[in-house]
Amino acid sequence: MGEPVDGRLKALIATAERDETCPGVCVIVGSWVIQGRPVSTAEFMRATYRDYVRQVATPVGSKISGNKEERSRLMGEHLRPFMAAFGYKSDADALALSLADASVSGSTGPVLKVPALRIPVSAVQTWWSAGFEVDPGKGFAGGGISVGFNI
């Protein structure tokens, strides 16, 4: 059946699902640190749609149509199957934390800026809402590989 969900995280997700304002959070999933603003699944879908529109509009631009309303309608028609692939609202939406304006960073490499993402609550290893500072004088200075094991 899995481990019980942290009650505070569950409350935060419920607050976000009601479209109420939530504090930003940091989440650790594997070797990734993810920061973002908790939002509802509906807002996750809206942010995803807006970014799809950006992706379509940038390369195509006004080539679709000179009329703004017509361009919006045509993009909506083009993106409808993509959005339908996510399914519809369900009770299972509360099994994931939706974050908007997120950043994902690992121990090496670039920081990924993501318009919206969802993290299954079962994947959350730890989370917090307060800020943090990186101590440049501490930590591992060499390279290496991190491997996780489920026991």
C-alpha positions in Angstrom: 0.0 0.0 0.0 2.9 2.4 0.4 3.8 4.9 3.1 1.3 7.4 4.4 1.4 10.9 2.9 2.8 13.7 5.1 -0.3 15.4 6.6 1.1 18.9 6.0 1.9 18.1 2.4 -1.6 16.7 1.9 -3.0 19.9 3.4 -0.9 22.0 1.1 -2.1 20.1 -2.0 -5.7 20.4 -0.9 -5.2 24.2 -0.4 -3.7 24.4 -3.9 -6.5 22.3 -5.4 -9.0 24.9 -4.1 -7.0 27.6 -6.1 -6.0 29.3 -2.9 -2.6 31.0 -2.6 0.1 28.8 -1.3 3.7 29.5 -0.2 6.5 28.4 -2.5 8.1 25.1 -1.7 11.3 23.1 -2.2 11.0 19.4 -2.8 13.7 16.7 -3.0 13.0 13.9 -5.4 16.0 11.6 -6.0 19.0 13.8 -6.6 16.8 16.7 -7.8 15.9 19.8 -5.9 12.6 21.2 -7.3 11.4 24.7 -6.3 8.0 26.2 -7.3 4.7 27.6 -6.4 2.0 25.0 -5.5 -1.0 25.3 -7.7 -4.1 23.3 -8.6 -4.2 20.7 -11.2 -6.4 23.0 -13.2 -3.7 25.7 -13.1 -1.1 23.1 -14.1 -3.2 22.4 -17.1 -3.6 26.1 -17.9 0.1 26.7 -17.6 0.8 23.7 -19.8 -1.6 25.0 -22.4 -0.1 28.5 -22.3 3.3 27.0 -22.9 2.1 24.9 -25.8 0.6 28.0 -27.3 4.0 29.7 -26.9 5.8 26.8 -28.5 3.4 26.8 -31.5 3.2 30.6 -31.8 6.9 31.2 -31.7 8.0 29.3 -34.8 4.7 29.8 -36.7 3.9 33.3 -35.5 1.4 35.2 -37.6 1.8 32.7 -40.5 -1.3 30.9 -39.1 -3.6 33.9 -39.6 -3.3 37.7 -39.5 -6.4 37.8 -37.3 -5.7 37.3 -33.6 -9.0 35.6 -32.8 -8.7 33.3 -35.7 -5.1 32.4 -34.8 -6.2 31.7 -31.2 -9.0 29.5 -32.5 -6.7 27.6 -34.9 -4.1 27.0 -32.1 -6.9 25.8 -29.8 -8.0 23.3 -32.4 -4.4 22.2 -33.0 -3.7 21.7 -29.2 -7.0 20.1 -28.2 -5.8 16.5 -28.7 -2.6 17.3 -26.8 -4.6 18.6 -23.8 -7.2 15.7 -24.1 -4.4 13.3 -23.6 -4.1 14.4 -20.0 -7.6 13.1 -19.2 -10.1 14.9 -17.0 -10.4 16.0 -13.4 -10.5 13.1 -10.9 -9.9 12.4 -7.2 -6.5 11.0 -8.2 -5.4 14.7 -8.8 -4.7 14.9 -5.1 -2.0 12.2 -5.4 0.4 14.7 -7.0 1.8 18.1 -6.1 1.5 20.6 -9.0 4.1 23.3 -9.1 4.1 26.4 -11.4 7.1 28.6 -12.3 9.3 25.7 -11.2 13.0 25.2 -11.3 14.7 21.7 -11.3 18.3 21.4 -10.4 20.6 18.5 -9.9 24.1 18.2 -8.4 25.6 19.0 -11.8 24.4 20.7 -15.0 22.0 23.4 -15.8 18.9 24.5 -13.8 15.8 23.6 -15.8 13.1 26.3 -15.8 9.7 24.6 -16.1 6.3 26.4 -16.5 4.5 23.7 -14.6 5.2 20.2 -13.3 3.6 17.5 -11.2 5.3 15.4 -8.6 3.7 12.2 -7.4 3.4 12.4 -3.6 5.0 9.0 -3.4 8.2 10.4 -5.0 8.6 13.2 -2.5 11.5 12.4 -0.1 11.5 15.6 1.8 10.1 19.1 1.3 10.1 22.5 3.0 8.7 26.0 2.5 11.3 28.1 4.2 14.2 29.5 2.3 17.7 28.1 2.2 21.3 29.1 1.6 24.1 27.2 -0.1 27.2 27.0 2.0 30.0 27.2 -0.6 32.6 26.0 1.9 30.9 22.7 2.6 30.0 19.7 0.6 31.5 17.3 -1.8 34.1 18.8 -4.1 34.7 15.8 -6.5 32.6 14.0 -9.1 30.6 10.9 -8.4 27.5 8.9 -9.0 24.4 8.7 -6.8 22.5 5.5 -6.7 19.2 4.9 -4.8 17.9 1.6 -3.7 14.4 0.6 -2.7 14.6 -1.8 0.2 
